[in-house]
């Protein structure tokens, strides 16, 4: 069964939003990231994310201490902001990685019963 647009929006809002954050932490662990690049990367993975969602999310992640950011002062006020993973962000990524692995095992190793048709 395919999700209708309203269900798809609900899944994005209620479940996949957390996945976006994991992707951000993962990529920030690899190298500093820029918001526009992260938008393209999330879309490449099939996530329907807008700048109006991503940039406040990056700000909250920075306020939580998971990321830090900086701009190049020599490039003026429109300089791209680079986001870096912090030590706390790495601890969060490690924790989430263990939880994701446990969930993956559960999803692939145990049979899923489907609801009976009425």
Residue, then its C-alpha position, 0 to 999 in steps of 0.5 A: x500500500x502506498x502512502x497518500x500525501x497527508x500520511x507521507x507528510x505525517x511520516x516526515x514530521x513524526x518519524x523521519x525528522x529524527x533521521x535527518x538529524x542523524x544524517x547531519x551528525x554523520x556528515x558533520x563527523x566526516x567533514x564540516x558541512x554547509x546548509x545548502x550542501x546538506x539540503x541536496x544530500x538529504x533530498x538525494x536520500x529521498x527526504x522532503x526537506x526545505x530550507x525553512x526546516x533545515x536551518x532552524x534544525x541546524x540552529x537547534x542542534x548547535x544550541x544543544x551542543x551537537x554542532x558548532x558553526x563558524x563563518x569566514x569573517x573576511x567574506x562578509x555577512x553573507x558568508x556560508x556558515x560551516x557546521x562542525x561536529x562537537x564531542x557531544x555531537x559525536x557521543x549522540x551519534x554513537x548512541x543513536x548508531x547503537x540504537x539504530x543497529x538494535x532496531x535494524x536487527x529487530x526489523x530484519x530478524x523477527x517476523x512481522x505479523x500483518x493485521x488481519x483483513x476484516 
